[in-house]
Amino acid sequence: MTVMERRHDTPETRKPGAISLKNILYATDFSHASESALPYAAALCRRFGSTLHIVHVVSDANLLLMTGGVDYVSVETIYADALNEANEKIQQVTTRLGKIPCCPHVRHGRVWTNLSGILADNRIDLIVIGTRGRSGLGTLLLGSVAEDILRHAPCPVLTVGPKVCGRFRLPECHANSGELAPVELELQQILYATNLTPASLTVAPVAIRLAGEFDARLTLIHMIKDCAEYANFQDRPGPIEDGVRQLQALVPKDAALAYEPESVIEFGPVPQGILKTAAEREADLIVLGAHPADHTTHSPWSTVHQVVSYATCPVVTVRG
C-alpha cells in the first residue's frame, strides 16, 4: 500500500457498481496505535467522499482506574472531566482532517453498546481501528471489546495491526496548514483467504469489489491444514483441482477486474500459510471472514487473531 498524489476522479464519476462508503467510523482511544489508523480513514474518506465518524468511548473501567482509589472525587466530576478532555482531543483530530466531513461522538459506558448504537444510527459502511502491543488483539485500542468489534460488527472492519510496516504503513503526512495531506491508498495486491464454506459467499464479494475498485491483482487462497491425507496429491490431483475450481467459482464471470484472479491451494498451518503467502506476494491488503460464535465457518477466530496480530499490511475482516 503506497502513497500517491490524489486522483482527479470523484464519487460522481466513479464507475457503475463501484464501492460506496458514505459513512466510515474511526474508533480511537487517542493512543499511538489508533493514531496509526487515522491516515487510512482519512485517505478512504477522500477517495469515496465519505463522512468520518470519530468515536471515543469513556469506559467505566477506565474511569475507575483514573480515580486511583480516591473516594472523595465524585463520579460526576470524573465523568465530566473525562468527557471534556475527550471532546477537546476529538476536536483536535477534526481540525487536522481539514475539509473531510466529520461527525464526532463521545460516549461513556459499555464500549460495544455505544459503538453498536452509533453503527446502526449512522448506517456505517466501514470501521477503521488500530491495534497495539505484542499480544495483538489482546490489547486492541478498545481493550476487551476488540473481539466484539471484529466478531459482531455488521460491516467490514479495516484493522491496522502492530506489525504493519514498510510501504504498507500509510504515513501521516501534513500539509503546510497542519492538516493531513491529501494522500490516497493504492492497492496493488489483495489476498483473500477462505476455507470454502458457505460463509465465503458473503465475504468473497468484498475482496472482489476491492480488487475492482483499485484495479488490484486478486489472489484467492485456500489452506489445507491436514496434509497427511493428500501426501501423494501429485498422484491424486482431484482434491487440488476441486479446490481450485471452487476458488475460481467465487469470482463471477462478469467481475470487472483488471487482472485474472489467481487461485492458490496451500498445505500447512492456516494463519502461518496466509501470512507467508501475503508476504511472498507483497499483499497490500488481506481479506478474511470472521464469525461471532463457532469455528465451523469461514475463518476460525484463532486464525483471524493471528493474521491481524502479525500481518505486515492492513487486514479487512467481514462477518461471515
C-alpha positions in Angstrom: 0.0 0.0 0.0 1.6 3.2 -1.1 1.0 6.9 -1.1 0.3 8.7 -4.4 -1.0 12.1 -5.5 -4.7 12.5 -5.1 -6.5 11.4 -8.3 -9.0 13.7 -10.0 -11.9 11.2 -10.1 -14.8 11.9 -7.8 -17.6 9.8 -6.3 -19.9 11.1 -9.0 -17.6 9.9 -11.8 -16.9 6.5 -10.3 -17.7 3.5 -12.5 -21.1 1.7 -12.0 -21.1 -1.0 -9.4 -18.1 0.6 -7.6 -17.8 0.5 -3.8 -19.8 3.1 -1.9 -18.6 4.2 1.5 -20.8 7.0 2.6 -20.0 6.7 6.3 -16.8 5.5 7.9 -16.3 5.0 11.6 -12.9 5.6 13.1 -12.7 4.4 16.7 -9.9 5.9 18.8 -8.5 6.0 22.3 -6.0 8.7 21.2 -3.1 6.3 21.6 -0.2 5.9 19.1 -1.9 2.7 17.9 -5.1 4.4 17.0 -3.2 7.3 15.5 -1.6 5.0 13.0 -5.0 4.1 11.7 -6.2 7.7 11.1 -4.4 8.2 7.8 -6.2 5.2 6.4 -9.6 6.5 7.5 -8.7 9.9 6.1 -7.5 8.6 2.7 -10.6 6.4 2.3 -12.9 9.3 3.1 -11.1 11.4 0.4 -11.4 8.6 -2.2 -15.0 7.8 -1.6 -16.3 11.2 -0.4 -17.2 9.7 2.9 -18.2 11.3 6.2 -15.9 10.3 9.0 -17.5 9.4 12.4 -14.8 9.8 15.0 -15.7 7.8 18.1 -14.3 7.7 21.6 -16.0 5.8 24.4 -15.0 6.6 28.0 -15.5 3.2 29.6 -16.5 2.7 33.2 -13.4 0.5 33.8 -11.1 3.3 32.6 -12.8 5.8 34.9 -12.3 3.5 37.9 -8.6 3.4 37.1 -8.5 7.2 36.8 -9.8 7.6 40.4 -6.8 5.8 41.8 -8.9 4.8 44.8 -9.5 8.4 45.9 -13.0 8.3 47.3 -13.6 12.0 47.7 -13.8 12.6 44.0 -17.3 12.3 42.8 -18.2 10.1 39.9 -20.0 13.1 38.2 -16.8 15.1 38.3 -14.7 12.2 36.9 -17.2 11.7 34.1 -17.3 15.5 33.3 -13.5 15.8 33.2 -13.1 12.7 31.1 -15.8 13.8 28.6 -14.4 17.3 28.3 -10.9 16.0 27.7 -12.2 13.6 25.1 -14.2 16.3 23.3 -11.1 18.5 23.2 -9.0 15.7 21.7 -11.6 14.8 19.1 -11.8 18.5 18.1 -8.0 18.4 17.5 -8.5 15.4 15.3 -11.2 17.0 13.2 -9.1 20.1 12.8 -6.3 18.0 11.3 -8.8 16.4 8.9 -9.5 19.7 7.2 -12.3 19.6 4.7 -13.2 16.0 5.3 -16.8 15.9 6.7 -16.6 14.8 10.3 -19.1 13.8 13.0 -17.7 13.4 16.5 -19.1 11.0 19.0 -18.1 11.0 22.7 -19.9 8.5 24.9 -19.4 6.8 28.2 -20.4 3.4 29.5 -20.1 0.0 27.8 -18.0 0.4 24.7 -19.6 -2.1 22.4 -23.1 -1.0 23.4 -22.3 2.6 22.4 -20.5 1.5 19.2 -23.3 -0.7 18.1 -25.8 2.1 18.5 -23.7 4.5 16.5 -23.2 1.9 13.8 -27.0 1.5 13.4 -28.0 5.1 13.8 -25.5 6.3 11.1 -25.5 3.4 8.7 -21.8 2.9 8.9 -20.2 1.2 5.9 -16.7 0.5 7.3 -15.0 0.6 10.7 -11.3 1.6 10.9 -9.3 0.7 14.0 -5.7 0.2 15.1 -4.1 -2.4 17.4 -1.1 -2.3 19.6 1.2 -4.4 21.7 2.8 -7.8 21.2 -0.4 -9.7 22.1 -2.2 -8.2 19.1 -5.9 -8.2 19.6 -5.5 -8.8 23.4 -4.5 -5.2 23.6 -6.6 -3.7 20.8 -7.2 0.0 21.3 -10.6 -0.6 22.7 -9.4 -3.2 25.1 -11.8 -6.0 26.0 -14.3 -5.1 23.3 -11.9 -5.8 20.5 -13.4 -9.2 19.8 -16.9 -7.7 19.9 -15.9 -5.4 17.1 -14.4 -7.9 14.8 -16.9 -10.7 15.6 -20.1 -8.7 15.6 -19.6 -5.6 13.5 -22.3 -5.7 10.8 -20.0 -4.0 8.3 -16.4 -4.7 7.2 -13.6 -3.7 9.7 -10.2 -2.5 8.5 -7.6 -3.1 11.1 -4.1 -1.6 11.2 -2.1 -4.1 13.3 1.0 -3.7 15.3 3.2 -5.3 12.7 2.1 -3.1 9.7 5.3 -1.6 8.4 7.3 -0.5 5.4 5.5 0.6 2.3 2.3 -0.9 3.8 2.1 1.7 6.6 0.4 4.9 5.4 2.3 7.8 6.8 0.6 10.7 8.5 1.6 13.5 6.0 0.8 17.0 6.9 0.3 20.0 4.6 1.6 23.5 5.5 -1.7 24.2 7.2 -1.1 21.3 9.6 -3.9 19.2 8.1 -3.4 15.7 6.9 -2.1 15.9 3.4 -4.4 14.6 0.6 -2.9 11.1 0.1 -4.7 8.1 -1.4 -4.4 4.4 -0.9 -3.1 2.4 -3.8 -3.9 -1.3 -3.5 -1.9 -3.4 -6.0 -2.2 -6.9 -4.4 -5.1 -8.2 -2.4 -5.1 -11.6 -0.8 -8.5 -13.2 0.1 -8.3 -16.3 2.3 -11.2 -18.8 2.6 -11.9 -22.3 3.7 -14.6 -22.7 1.0 -17.6 -22.8 3.4 -20.9 -21.2 2.6 -19.8 -18.1 4.6 -17.3 -17.5 1.7 -20.3 -16.4 -0.4 -20.8 -13.4 1.9 -17.1 -12.4 2.2 -15.7 -13.0 -1.3 -17.7 -10.2 -2.9 -15.9 -7.7 -0.6 -12.5 -8.8 -1.8 -13.6 -8.9 -5.4 -15.1 -5.4 -5.3 -12.0 -4.0 -3.6 -9.8 -5.5 -6.4 -12.1 -4.0 -9.0 -12.2 -0.6 -7.3 -8.4 -0.3 -7.0 -7.5 -2.3 -10.2 -5.6 -4.6 -8.0 -4.4 -8.2 -8.6 -6.5 -10.6 -6.6 -5.2 -13.9 -5.1 -7.7 -16.4 -3.6 -6.1 -18.9 -1.2 -7.4 -22.0 0.5 -5.3 -23.6 3.2 -5.5 -27.3 3.9 -4.3 -27.8 7.5 -4.0 -31.6 7.5 -1.9 -32.6 4.5 -1.4 -36.2 5.6 -4.5 -37.3 3.6 -3.1 -35.7 0.5 0.6 -36.7 0.9 0.6 -38.2 -2.6 -1.5 -35.4 -4.1 0.6 -35.5 -7.2 -0.8 -38.9 -7.9 -4.3 -37.9 -6.8 -4.8 -34.4 -8.1 -8.6 -34.5 -7.5 -8.8 -32.5 -4.2 -6.4 -29.9 -5.5 -8.3 -29.4 -8.7 -11.6 -29.4 -6.9 -10.3 -26.7 -4.5 -9.0 -24.5 -7.4 -12.4 -24.9 -9.2 -14.2 -23.8 -6.0 -12.0 -20.8 -5.7 -12.5 -19.8 -9.3 -16.3 -20.2 -8.9 -16.2 -17.5 -6.2 -15.4 -14.9 -8.8 -18.3 -14.1 -11.2 -17.5 -14.3 -14.9 -18.7 -10.7 -15.3 -16.5 -9.3 -12.5 -14.9 -6.1 -13.5 -11.3 -6.9 -12.7 -8.2 -5.6 -14.3 -6.3 -8.9 -13.9 -7.2 -12.5 -14.0 -7.6 -13.7 -10.4 -5.1 -16.3 -9.1 -6.3 -19.3 -7.2 -3.9 -21.0 -4.7 -4.1 -24.2 -2.6 -1.5 -24.5 0.1 -0.9 -27.1 2.9 0.1 -26.4 6.5 -1.0 -24.3 9.4 -3.7 -21.9 8.3 -2.6 -18.5 9.8 1.1 -19.1 9.0 0.2 -20.0 5.5 -1.9 -16.9 4.9 0.8 -14.7 6.3 3.5 -16.4 4.3 1.6 -16.1 1.0 0.8 -12.4 1.8 4.5 -11.7 2.3 5.5 -13.6 -0.8 3.1 -11.7 -3.0 3.7 -8.4 -1.1 0.0 -8.1 -0.5 -1.3 -4.6 0.3 -4.4 -6.0 2.0 -5.6 -9.3 3.4 -9.4 -10.0 3.4 -10.8 -12.6 5.9 -14.1 -13.8 7.2 -14.9 -13.7 10.9 -17.7 -15.4 12.8 -19.1 -14.4 16.1 -19.5 -17.8 17.7 -18.0 -21.1 16.4 -15.2 -22.4 14.3 -17.3 -24.1 11.6 -17.4 -21.1 9.2 -15.1 -19.1 7.1 -12.2 -18.3 9.4 -11.8 -19.7 13.0 -11.2 -16.9 15.5 -7.7 -18.1 16.2 -6.9 -17.6 12.5 -8.3 -14.1 12.5 -6.5 -13.3 15.7 -3.1 -14.4 14.4 -3.4 -12.9 11.0 -4.5 -9.4 12.3 -1.8 -9.6 15.0 1.1 -10.4 12.7 0.2 -9.2 9.2 2.6 -6.5 7.9 -0.3 -5.0 5.9 -3.8 -3.9 7.0 -6.5 -6.6 7.2 -10.2 -6.3 6.4 -12.4 -8.7 8.3 -16.0 -9.4 7.3 -18.5 -11.1 9.5 -19.5 -14.3 7.7 
